[in-house]
Amino acid sequence: MNKKIVTSVVIIGIIAAVAMVIVFNKSSQAPEAGNTANSAKNNNITENIPVALENKEPVVKEFTMTSFYDDKGIWFSLKEINVNKGDIVRIKVTNIKGTHDFTIDEYDIKETTPLNQEVVIEFTAGKAGKFIYYCSIPGHRQKGQWGTLTVTE
């Protein structure tokens, strides 16, 4: 009878040991709640999305210029604007002499700029390329009232 009890205890011990090994392996492979990196690692999935890019806010680029004329021509004080695609572009235009507007055809922008009033033009640079901004009043662009908006990919 002693032999039967010892054999039974040994068998139960082996079964218990095997069960503990199985439970331990499963619990060490289960991802922690909310830990997607651990989950991806254990499933041989690699994600190459940096966290900083997931929550990227658009950049606001602000520019200030005047529009005017003098004895040499008609001008915007700022001849070049450089931004990146996706940037929010804010252009503040103050007309200090004459009658003018601000136009960018490719972005469907045409804003009148009343004398001595700041006009804020804001848009998202959604198209890459070089675009001309200008005053659409007849003769103004031809006399020099234009500049270049460059949107880099």
N, CA and C of each residue as an Amber inpcrd file, in Angstrom:
protein
   459
   0.8170000  -1.1750000   0.0000000   0.0000000   0.0000000   0.0000000
   0.8710000   1.2540000   0.0000000   1.9710000   1.2100000   0.6720000
   2.8980000   2.3150000   0.6900000   3.3890000   2.6520000  -0.7140000
   3.6210000   1.6060000  -1.5110000   4.0990000   1.8070000  -2.8700000
   3.0490000   2.5260000  -3.6990000   1.7700000   2.2110000  -3.5330000
   0.6860000   2.8490000  -4.2930000   0.5710000   4.3250000  -3.9170000
   0.7310000   4.6660000  -2.6500000   0.6160000   6.0570000  -2.2120000
   1.7840000   6.8740000  -2.7620000   2.9710000   6.3190000  -2.7020000
   4.1540000   7.0220000  -3.2090000   4.0160000   7.2370000  -4.7090000
   3.5720000   6.2320000  -5.4250000   3.3990000   6.3480000  -6.8700000
   2.3360000   7.4020000  -7.1880000   1.2530000   7.4150000  -6.4800000
   0.1760000   8.3890000  -6.6950000   0.6760000   9.8020000  -6.4340000
   1.4250000  10.0000000  -5.3490000   1.9600000  11.3180000  -5.0110000
   2.9300000  11.7810000  -6.0910000   3.7780000  10.8910000  -6.6060000
   4.7310000  11.2390000  -7.6560000   3.9810000  11.6380000  -8.9210000
   2.9650000  10.8900000  -9.2900000   2.1870000  11.2000000 -10.5120000
   1.4820000  12.5500000 -10.3500000   0.8660000  12.7790000  -9.2030000
   0.1900000  14.0620000  -8.9570000   1.2100000  15.1990000  -8.9870000
   2.3790000  14.9950000  -8.4530000   3.4360000  16.0110000  -8.4580000
   3.8860000  16.3430000  -9.8710000   4.0220000  15.3150000 -10.7010000
   4.4310000  15.5330000 -12.0990000   3.3530000  16.3080000 -12.8420000
   2.0990000  15.9210000 -12.6470000   0.9850000  16.6210000 -13.3140000
   0.9400000  18.0840000 -12.8640000   1.1240000  18.3100000 -11.5850000
   1.1120000  19.6770000 -11.0560000   2.2610000  20.4970000 -11.6370000
   3.4330000  19.8890000 -11.7380000   4.5910000  20.5910000 -12.2820000
   4.3650000  20.9620000 -13.7440000   3.8390000  20.0210000 -14.5340000
   3.5540000  20.2750000 -15.9530000   2.5140000  21.3900000 -16.0780000
   1.4710000  21.3430000 -15.2500000   0.4270000  22.3710000 -15.2820000
   1.0130000  23.7420000 -14.9510000   1.9050000  23.8260000 -13.9750000
   2.5150000  25.1040000 -13.6050000   3.3880000  25.6470000 -14.7330000
   4.1300000  24.7720000 -15.4170000   4.9610000  25.2010000 -16.5390000
   4.0750000  25.7630000 -17.6480000   2.9710000  25.0960000 -17.9500000
   2.0610000  25.5620000 -19.0060000   1.4660000  26.9150000 -18.6290000
   0.9870000  27.0440000 -17.4250000   0.3980000  28.3130000 -16.9800000
   1.4400000  29.4190000 -16.9870000   2.6380000  29.1700000 -16.5220000
   3.6950000  30.1680000 -16.4840000   4.0390000  30.6540000 -17.8860000
   4.1870000  29.7460000 -18.8520000   4.5140000  30.1170000 -20.2350000
   3.4200000  30.9670000 -20.8550000   2.1710000  30.6150000 -20.6280000
   1.0710000  31.3890000 -21.1990000   1.0120000  32.7830000 -20.5880000
   1.2070000  32.8950000 -19.2970000   1.1230000  34.2080000 -18.6570000
   2.2840000  35.0960000 -19.0540000   3.4490000  34.5480000 -19.3420000
   4.5810000  35.3770000 -19.7400000   4.4470000  35.8330000 -21.1890000
   3.6190000  35.1650000 -22.0020000   3.4130000  35.5660000 -23.3840000
   2.2230000  36.5000000 -23.5490000   1.3410000  36.5640000 -22.6060000
   0.1580000  37.4100000 -22.7270000   0.5710000  38.8680000 -22.6120000
   0.1000000  39.7240000 -23.5180000   0.4780000  41.1350000 -23.4380000
  -0.1810000  41.8000000 -22.2400000   0.5430000  42.7870000 -21.6970000
  -0.0210000  43.5500000 -20.6070000  -1.1060000  44.4520000 -21.1660000
  -2.0650000  44.7680000 -20.3600000  -3.1610000  45.6230000 -20.8090000
  -2.6100000  46.9560000 -21.2760000  -2.9900000  47.3630000 -22.4880000
  -2.5580000  48.6490000 -23.0300000  -1.1390000  48.6600000 -23.5510000
  -0.4410000  47.5260000 -23.5480000   0.9430000  47.5060000 -24.0040000
   0.9800000  46.9150000 -25.4020000   0.7650000  47.7630000 -26.4210000
   0.7250000  47.2730000 -27.7900000   2.1020000  46.8820000 -28.2910000
   3.1550000  47.4950000 -27.7560000   4.5080000  47.1200000 -28.1830000
   4.7900000  45.6850000 -27.7830000   4.4060000  45.2740000 -26.5590000
   4.5990000  43.9030000 -26.1060000   3.7700000  42.9560000 -26.9670000
   2.5440000  43.3380000 -27.2770000   1.6730000  42.5110000 -28.1010000
   2.2720000  42.3170000 -29.4840000   2.7590000  43.3800000 -30.0810000
   3.3510000  43.2950000 -31.4100000   4.5900000  42.4210000 -31.3900000
   5.4110000  42.5430000 -30.3430000   6.6400000  41.7580000 -30.2450000
   6.3230000  40.2680000 -30.1660000   5.3520000  39.8850000 -29.3320000
   5.0290000  38.4830000 -29.1550000   4.3180000  37.8740000 -30.3520000
   3.7710000  38.7020000 -31.2070000   3.0960000  38.1910000 -32.4020000
   3.9480000  38.3870000 -33.6430000   5.2270000  38.7160000 -33.4560000
   6.1590000  38.9290000 -34.5550000   5.6770000  40.0040000 -35.5260000
   5.0340000  41.0310000 -34.9970000   4.5740000  42.1610000 -35.7940000
   5.4480000  43.3410000 -35.4320000   5.9550000  44.0260000 -36.4470000
   6.7970000  45.1820000 -36.2010000   6.0810000  46.4190000 -36.7050000
   5.9550000  47.4170000 -35.8600000   5.3710000  48.6840000 -36.2650000
   6.4670000  49.7290000 -36.2190000   6.6480000  50.4530000 -37.3190000
   7.6900000  51.4660000 -37.3980000   7.0930000  52.8630000 -37.4020000
   6.0670000  53.1090000 -36.6100000   5.4420000  54.4200000 -36.5450000
   5.8960000  55.1010000 -35.2660000   6.7540000  56.1010000 -35.3880000
   7.1880000  56.8030000 -34.1780000   6.0070000  57.5030000 -33.5190000
   5.9870000  57.4870000 -32.2210000   4.8910000  58.0890000 -31.4690000
   4.7750000  59.5750000 -31.7820000   5.8930000  60.2570000 -31.9860000
   5.8640000  61.6990000 -32.2340000   5.1020000  62.0260000 -33.5130000
   5.1410000  61.1680000 -34.5220000   4.4470000  61.4380000 -35.7740000
   2.9540000  61.1820000 -35.6810000   2.5350000  60.3070000 -34.7830000
   1.1260000  59.9940000 -34.6760000   0.3180000  61.2010000 -34.2380000
   0.8650000  62.0710000 -33.4090000   0.1430000  63.2110000 -32.8730000
   0.7050000  64.5320000 -33.4040000   1.2210000  64.5410000 -34.6160000
   1.8660000  65.7190000 -35.1660000   0.8460000  66.8310000 -35.4210000
   1.1070000  67.9660000 -34.8290000   0.2700000  69.1440000 -35.0260000
   0.8110000  69.9140000 -36.2260000  -0.0810000  70.5270000 -37.0260000
   0.4210000  71.3460000 -38.1320000   1.2000000  72.5420000 -37.6030000
   2.1920000  72.9460000 -38.3500000   3.0220000  74.0860000 -37.9850000
   2.3850000  75.3420000 -38.5810000   2.2960000  76.4110000 -37.7940000
   1.7820000  77.6860000 -38.2870000   2.9720000  78.5570000 -38.6530000
   3.0210000  78.9760000 -39.9140000   4.0770000  79.8760000 -40.3890000
   3.4110000  81.2210000 -40.6660000   3.9130000  82.2590000 -40.0050000
   3.3040000  83.5820000 -40.1160000   4.2520000  84.5520000 -40.8080000
   3.6760000  85.3600000 -41.7050000   4.4420000  86.3360000 -42.4720000
   3.7040000  87.6660000 -42.4410000   4.4660000  88.7660000 -42.4360000
   3.8840000  90.1010000 -42.4400000   4.4850000  90.8770000 -43.6010000
   3.6110000  91.5870000 -44.3350000   4.0910000  92.3870000 -45.4570000
   3.2170000  93.6180000 -45.6420000   3.7500000  94.5620000 -46.3860000
   2.9720000  95.7270000 -46.7810000   2.8130000  95.7040000 -48.2930000
   1.7650000  96.3640000 -48.7720000   1.6050000  96.5730000 -50.2140000
   1.5420000  98.0790000 -50.4350000   2.2020000  98.5350000 -51.4900000
   2.3210000  99.9790000 -51.7180000   2.8310000 100.2290000 -53.1290000
   2.9150000 101.4990000 -53.4940000   3.5680000 101.8790000 -54.7310000
   4.4880000 103.0520000 -54.4440000   5.4690000 103.2050000 -55.2980000
   6.3430000 104.3740000 -55.2430000   6.6760000 104.7620000 -56.6770000
   7.6170000 105.6750000 -56.8730000   7.9160000 106.1390000 -58.2350000
   8.6290000 105.0850000 -59.0830000   9.0380000 103.9650000 -58.4770000
   9.7240000 102.9070000 -59.2300000   8.8250000 101.7260000 -59.5670000
   7.6710000 101.6310000 -58.9100000   6.7970000 100.5000000 -59.2050000
   5.7630000 100.2780000 -58.1140000   5.1440000  99.1200000 -58.1900000
   4.1160000  98.7240000 -57.2300000   4.6200000  97.4390000 -56.5820000
   4.5180000  97.3420000 -55.2340000   5.2490000  96.2970000 -54.5420000
   4.4820000  95.6180000 -53.4140000   4.8980000  94.4000000 -53.1390000
   4.7060000  93.7520000 -51.8490000   6.0770000  93.8110000 -51.2010000
   6.1340000  94.1220000 -49.9190000   7.4330000  94.2320000 -49.2580000
   8.1250000  92.8840000 -49.1010000   7.3830000  91.8090000 -49.1770000
   7.9390000  90.4540000 -49.0460000   7.8420000  89.7650000 -50.4030000
   9.0000000  89.4090000 -50.9620000   9.0230000  88.8200000 -52.3080000
   9.0380000  87.2890000 -52.3140000   9.3770000  86.6600000 -51.1750000
   9.4300000  85.1990000 -51.1140000   8.8450000  84.6990000 -49.8080000
   8.0540000  83.6290000 -49.9200000   7.5090000  82.9350000 -48.7560000
   7.8330000  81.4590000 -48.9460000   8.4730000  80.8350000 -47.9540000
   8.8420000  79.4170000 -48.0250000   8.1970000  78.6670000 -46.8720000
   7.4480000  77.5990000 -47.2040000   6.7730000  76.7720000 -46.1940000
   6.8740000  75.3130000 -46.6070000   6.4440000  74.4300000 -45.7160000
   6.3800000  73.0050000 -46.0170000   4.9350000  72.6040000 -46.2850000
   4.7720000  71.5870000 -47.0900000   3.4340000  71.0780000 -47.3610000
   2.7980000  70.6530000 -46.0360000   1.5630000  71.0560000 -45.8130000
   0.8580000  70.7420000 -44.5840000   0.8950000  71.8570000 -43.5560000
   1.8100000  72.8280000 -43.7360000   1.8740000  73.9630000 -42.8210000
   0.6220000  74.8180000 -42.9500000   0.2430000  75.4460000 -41.8570000
  -0.7910000  76.4770000 -41.9050000  -0.0620000  77.7810000 -42.1690000
  -0.4500000  78.4640000 -43.2410000   0.2110000  79.6970000 -43.6520000
  -0.6820000  80.8660000 -43.2550000  -0.1060000  81.8060000 -42.5130000
  -0.8340000  83.0120000 -42.1000000  -0.0510000  84.2150000 -42.6190000
  -0.6720000  84.9510000 -43.5370000  -0.0240000  86.1220000 -44.1380000
  -0.8140000  87.3560000 -43.7240000  -0.1090000  88.3070000 -43.1050000
  -0.7280000  89.5620000 -42.6870000  -0.2770000  90.6460000 -43.6610000
  -1.2460000  91.2050000 -44.3870000  -0.9470000  92.2090000 -45.4050000
  -1.5690000  93.5380000 -44.9840000  -0.7410000  94.5880000 -44.9870000
  -1.2370000  95.9340000 -44.7220000  -0.9400000  96.7970000 -45.9350000
  -1.9930000  97.3520000 -46.5140000  -1.8720000  98.2500000 -47.6490000
  -1.5840000  99.6520000 -47.1040000  -0.4080000 100.1780000 -47.4310000
  -0.0440000 101.4930000 -46.8930000  -0.1520000 102.6140000 -47.9300000
  -0.4010000 102.2690000 -49.1960000  -0.5580000 103.3200000 -50.2060000
  -1.1900000 102.7270000 -51.4630000  -2.3180000 103.2720000 -51.8660000
  -2.9740000 102.8410000 -53.0870000  -4.1240000 101.8790000 -52.8380000
  -4.5550000 101.2270000 -53.9110000  -5.6340000 100.2380000 -53.8680000
  -5.0500000  98.9180000 -54.3550000  -5.1630000  97.8790000 -53.5150000
  -4.5360000  96.6060000 -53.8520000  -5.3870000  95.4310000 -53.3740000
  -4.9740000  94.2410000 -53.8050000  -5.5140000  92.9930000 -53.2580000
  -4.3720000  91.9880000 -53.1780000  -4.6870000  90.7930000 -52.6880000
  -3.6930000  89.7210000 -52.5640000  -4.3180000  88.4740000 -53.1680000
  -3.6430000  87.8800000 -54.1700000  -4.2060000  86.7670000 -54.9250000
  -3.2000000  85.6330000 -55.0670000  -3.6750000  84.3900000 -54.8350000
  -2.9160000  83.1830000 -55.1960000  -3.9250000  82.2870000 -55.9110000
  -3.8060000  82.1870000 -57.2100000  -4.7820000  81.4480000 -58.0110000
  -4.9160000  79.9860000 -57.6030000  -3.7820000  79.2950000 -57.4090000
  -3.8000000  77.8570000 -57.1360000  -4.4710000  77.4990000 -55.8060000
  -4.5900000  78.4570000 -54.9100000  -5.2430000  78.2350000 -53.6230000
  -6.5980000  78.9490000 -53.5390000  -7.0660000  79.4680000 -54.6690000
  -8.3510000  80.1840000 -54.7360000  -8.4360000  81.3020000 -53.7030000
  -7.3600000  82.0700000 -53.5950000  -7.3110000  83.1770000 -52.6400000
  -7.3290000  84.4890000 -53.4140000  -8.2590000  85.3500000 -53.0410000
  -8.2970000  86.7170000 -53.5730000  -8.9270000  87.5760000 -52.4950000
  -8.0860000  88.3600000 -51.8140000  -8.5360000  89.1970000 -50.7040000
  -8.2410000  90.6610000 -50.9980000  -9.2440000  91.4930000 -50.8720000
  -9.0530000  92.9320000 -50.9710000  -8.2870000  93.3970000 -49.7460000
  -7.3690000  94.3510000 -49.9510000  -6.5900000  94.8860000 -48.8240000
  -6.8750000  96.3800000 -48.7010000  -7.8780000  96.7480000 -47.8960000
  -8.2220000  98.1690000 -47.7330000  -7.0600000  98.9720000 -47.1550000
  -7.0250000 100.2360000 -47.4800000  -5.9560000 101.1260000 -47.0470000
  -5.8420000 101.1660000 -45.5270000  -4.5980000 101.0150000 -45.0280000
  -4.2410000 101.1110000 -43.6070000  -4.9630000 100.1020000 -42.7100000
  -5.3530000  98.9680000 -43.2680000  -5.9690000  97.8990000 -42.4720000
  -5.1930000  96.6060000 -42.6960000  -4.8860000  95.9250000 -41.5830000
  -4.2170000  94.6320000 -41.7110000  -5.2540000  93.5770000 -42.0880000
  -4.9610000  92.8270000 -43.1420000  -5.8160000  91.7290000 -43.5880000
  -5.0500000  90.4380000 -43.3400000  -5.6930000  89.4890000 -42.6680000
  -5.0480000  88.2070000 -42.3720000  -5.5840000  87.1670000 -43.3370000
  -4.6740000  86.5460000 -44.0740000  -5.0080000  85.4950000 -45.0330000
  -4.4190000  84.2120000 -44.4780000  -5.2620000  83.2040000 -44.2740000
  -4.7850000  81.9520000 -43.6780000  -5.2920000  80.7720000 -44.4870000
  -4.3940000  79.8370000 -44.7470000  -4.7350000  78.6320000 -45.4960000
  -3.7320000  77.5360000 -45.1720000  -4.0880000  76.3050000 -45.5170000
  -3.1750000  75.1730000 -45.3560000  -2.4640000  74.9430000 -46.6790000
  -1.1450000  74.8430000 -46.6220000  -0.3410000  74.6180000 -47.8290000
  -0.4670000  73.1510000 -48.2290000  -1.5080000  72.8470000 -48.9580000
  -1.8060000  71.4650000 -49.3150000  -1.2390000  71.0170000 -50.6510000
  -0.6620000  71.9420000 -51.4010000  -0.0960000  71.6150000 -52.7180000
   1.3700000  72.0270000 -52.7260000   2.2370000  71.1120000 -53.1310000
   3.6620000  71.4410000 -53.2340000   3.9350000  72.1170000 -54.5730000
   4.9210000  73.0090000 -54.5810000   5.3110000  73.6770000 -55.8180000
   5.6450000  75.1350000 -55.5800000   5.8120000  75.8620000 -56.6900000
   6.0640000  77.3060000 -56.6390000   4.8320000  78.0040000 -57.1980000
   4.3320000  78.9720000 -56.4350000   3.1110000  79.6700000 -56.8080000
   3.3580000  81.1760000 -56.7050000   2.7940000  81.9020000 -57.6280000
   2.9370000  83.3570000 -57.6260000   1.7810000  83.9710000 -56.8410000
   2.1040000  84.8510000 -55.8880000   1.0780000  85.6890000 -55.2700000
   1.2500000  87.0790000 -55.8650000   0.1250000  87.7690000 -56.0580000
   0.1860000  89.0380000 -56.7690000  -1.0430000  89.8910000 -56.4720000
  -0.9750000  91.1410000 -56.8970000  -2.1260000  92.0360000 -56.8640000
  -2.7860000  91.9450000 -58.2370000  -4.0870000  91.6540000 -58.2420000
  -4.7820000  91.4380000 -59.5210000  -5.3570000  92.7120000 -60.1340000
  -5.1260000  93.8530000 -59.5060000  -5.5880000  95.1090000 -60.0990000
  -4.7890000  95.3250000 -61.3880000  -5.4840000  95.6620000 -62.5050000
  -4.8040000  95.7760000 -63.7990000  -3.5250000  96.6150000 -63.7410000
  -2.4440000  96.0020000 -64.2280000  -1.1490000  96.6500000 -64.3320000
  -0.2470000  96.4780000 -63.1090000  -0.8120000  96.1330000 -61.9660000
   0.0220000  96.0470000 -60.7470000   1.0300000  94.9020000 -60.8060000
   0.5800000  93.7240000 -61.2280000   1.5160000  92.5920000 -61.3050000
   2.6360000  92.9040000 -62.2970000   2.2790000  93.5070000 -63.4220000
   3.2640000  93.8250000 -64.4530000   4.2760000  94.8620000 -63.9660000
   3.8720000  95.6870000 -63.0020000   4.7740000  96.7150000 -62.4800000
   5.5370000  96.2600000 -61.2340000   5.4320000  94.9540000 -60.8880000
   6.2700000  94.4160000 -59.8270000   5.5740000  93.9570000 -58.5640000
   4.2370000  94.0700000 -58.4990000   3.5570000  93.6720000 -57.2560000
   3.2090000  92.1850000 -57.3090000   4.2380000  91.3840000 -57.0320000
   4.0950000  89.9290000 -56.9860000   5.2520000  89.3460000 -56.1930000
   5.0830000  88.0870000 -55.7860000   6.1280000  87.3480000 -55.0820000
   5.9210000  85.8640000 -55.3020000   6.7910000  85.0540000 -54.7150000
   6.7350000  83.6000000 -54.9170000   6.5020000  82.8860000 -53.5900000
   5.4870000  82.0330000 -53.5900000   5.2200000  81.1150000 -52.4800000
   5.7930000  79.7640000 -52.8830000   6.7610000  79.2580000 -52.1130000
   7.3380000  77.9550000 -52.3840000   6.8920000  76.9980000 -51.2920000
   6.2180000  75.9230000 -51.7060000   5.7450000  74.8980000 -50.7760000
   6.5540000  73.6400000 -51.0510000   7.3540000  73.2230000 -50.0670000
   8.2340000  72.0700000 -50.2020000   7.5450000  70.8140000 -49.6900000
   7.6930000  69.7430000 -50.4310000   7.0970000  68.4390000 -50.0720000
   7.6170000  67.9520000 -48.7450000
